[in-house]
């Protein structure tokens, strides 16, 4: 539970000299906004886009204010869904960052990268289209590190992006 507003969505744990503090993302951003003297603009909470199959996918927008800049993240509203992020400077135009995030999300879900095929014996398997994909293989920590899904964006703790391209080479 957030120690500032009472929300049940704790996302940030601050370790300070006086002890630890658990905050929701909104309260954390509010504190960082005051500390960094950055005004966070009001943004949409979510948006929906159609993927390469025409399926509507809904993304929640999360704002992360760090001393290194502003990170906007689009997180699909399903477990192990798509995630996309963009990062800008503290003085970035936040509406431009949101547009960049939405464009990146649209592009990412607009391209199929994995397809299902069938062996001659009838068993199905997954294969990479065009012998490559860009993304992240996530795992469920409760399942001994077994991979779960392909996510279309790779980013680190502070939303710095590192492209991952796995290419299958045929001889």
N, C-alpha and C positions, 0 to 999 in steps of 0.2 A: 504494500500500500504506500502510495506517495506520501511522504512526510509533510509536504507543503499543502496539497489540496485534498488529499484523501482518496484520490483516484486509485483504482486497483491495477492500473497499467504501469508498473514500475519498469523503466528501461535503463535508468542511469544510476550507478552506485558511485557516490563521491566519497573518497577517502581523505578526510581533513584532519588537522591536528586535534580538533575537538571531538573527533569520532567519524563515523560513517553516516552518510545521508542517502536515502533512497528517494529518487524523484521520477515522476513521469516525464516524458519528452517535452511537454508544454512548459512545465515548471523549470526544467533544466534550461530550455531555450530562453525563457524569460530571464533567468539569472545570468546566462551568458550574454544576452542582449544588453543588460544593464552594465555588466563588467566590461564588455567590448565596445559599448556605445554604438551599437548597431541596431537599427529598427528593422524588425522582421515584418514584411508586408503580409496582409491577409491573402491566403491562397485557397484554391479549391481543396476540399478534403479528399476528393476522389475523381476519377475520370474513367470512362469506358471506351474501348477501341475494339475493332474486329481484327481477328488474327488471319492467317493465311487460308484457313478453312471457312472463314465467315463467322466463326464463333465469337460472341461478345465476351470480352475479358475486362473485368473491373479492377482498377488499381487504386490503392490508398496512397496518398502523398504524405511522406514524412519529411519534416525539415529538421536538419541537424546543424546547429550552429557551433562551430569549433573555432579556436583561436587561429587556425589556418585557413578558415573560409566557411562558406555555406555549402552544405551538401543537401541536395534534394533527392529523395529516393521514391520510386514507384514500386509498391509491393502488391502483387496480385492477391486478391482476397480469398485464395485457397491455400491449403497447406502444400508446401513444396512447389509453389507456382513461380511465375516469372518475377524477377527483380531487376530494376534498372536504376542507375544513379548518375547524376551529374554533379560536378563540383565547380564552384566559382569563388572568386575573391570576396572578402567581406563587404566591399563596396560595389559588388556586381548588381546589375539590374535583375532583380529577383523574378520579374515577370518573363524576362528573356531566358533565365535559367529554367523556369517552368516550361516554356515553349520548347527549349532544347530537350528537356526530359521527355516531354510528350512525343516529340519527333523521334527521339532515340527509341522510345518504347514502341511506337508505330512501326519503325523499321525492324526492330528486333522480333516482334511477333508476326511480322509480315512475310517471313521467310521460313520455310520448312527445312530443317536440317537433319532430321532423323526419320527414316521410314521403316515400315514393317514389311518383311518379306517372308516367304514360306519355303522351307526345305522340301525336297522331293518326298520325304516321309510324312509331311503334313505339319511338322512343328514350325512355329513362327519364330522369327528372330528380328532384331533391330540392326539396321545398318546406317552408316553415315551417307548422306546425299553429297555428291560432288567430292567424296573422300575427305571431307573436313567439317568441323563445326567450331563455332566460337561460343564459349560458355564456361560454365563451372559445374563440376559434378559434386553435388552435395550429398552428405550422408546424415543419417539419424544417429546421434551419439548413443542412443539407447539400443541400437542394433549392431553393435560391435564394428562400426565403421563401414557398413554395407552401403554402396552408392544407391541413391534414390532417384535423382532426376537431373536433367540438364537444364541449367539456368543460363539465360542469354547474356548475362553480364558478369564480369569479374570485378570486384572492388575490395579494397582492404578496409580496415577499421575506420579510417578517416575518408573513405570513399575515393581514394586515389585509384585510378583504373589501370589495370595491367591486362592487355589483350592476351587471350589464350587461344591458340589455334592448334588443334590436334589434326595432323594430316596422316592419312593412311597411304603408305607408298606400296604400289604394286610392282612386282618384278617383271 
